[in-house]
């Protein structure tokens, strides 16, 4: 907030003043939307999908298969498919945690912070999101085996909400942990 | 002696993000009631969504041939009246998948700590209005994308390469990143200023005298 007498924006229109006073928020939102849109457009390219996303999803399927076998489920993996005696899940785009990762990435990169903090936040956040997504895939398989009637709601509503909410919370946690530079008056003293 | 000044936001201010504990507690307390309300409102919202999207579709086609038919309270069918009856239901999609993000919007807007309830509710009303508009547009693009890319030879005969790519990409971007990112985007739009400590309320000094020790009279 600045006083009117020293406010260089006092002569400009209401919209201009709004943009000036909310410049950082608008910049954050525009950057977030641009990074999010660009990153999703990038992973929609067939080559990227075939050479990056599909193998990555296959890795998630491997990890989930391992976790399910540890839990006593006799499952095996074929590409992105986890097949068991009673149920099978195919991990497609939208279920591989990539969306949550990209939302988190866009939020971290759009937020003004030192690049080292951004890199550290991205590394830890992506690991955490994938850990949550692993729990999601395992839980969805178990839901399909033991509670097939609620599989659909669990798949589309519950777990998508949980994963996105987790990525938002991770971002808030990261932003909360950023070091705060001293205000100019204190640094001068 | 310093002149009293208005509180100023530090231009280099890093985030003053709300206390995680309060936020997480509020989220955990609110998410189930919000999900129940969303579940109860879903049939009504589905009708609103299908009606809005159908109106939008009719504005863009001549003659009006598209019907959006609700199915089992969770899904909808796209029907083309100009197709033979046996093939008129051209696409089915899950409506709850379109608008489940309302749970996230409502929970995030209500759970933020340290903001008066009145302001939270006002902001939530704006956010829900924007989300409804987004959802209507998303259903519109789901239908258009189906027409442009999902009906084989008919799509190729009626839509050029540019239109197919444009509708397909728009639907893809709206259906995944922006549908999932919208709650955070709206939340940040309304509360980033608060989180960063930019919106500082001026502290008004009161002239109330300090309490006197017990047994002493107030000096005139």
Interface residues (C-beta under 8 A of the other chain):
Chain A: X1 X2 X3 X22 X24 X25 X28 X29 X32 X33 X36 X37 X39 X40 X41 X44 X93 X94 X99 X100 X102 X103 X106 X107 X111 X112 X113 X152 X153 X156 X157 X160 X161 X164 X165 X168 X169 X171 X172 X173 X175 X176 X178 X179 X180 X181 X183 X184
Chain B: X5 X6 X7 X8 X9 X10 X12 X13 X14 X15 X17 X18 X20 X23 X24 X27 X31 X35 X74 X94 X96 X97 X100 X101 X103 X104 X107 X108 X169 X172 X173 X176 X177 X178 X180 X181 X183 X184 X185 X187 X188 X189 X192 X193 X195 X196 X198 X200 X202
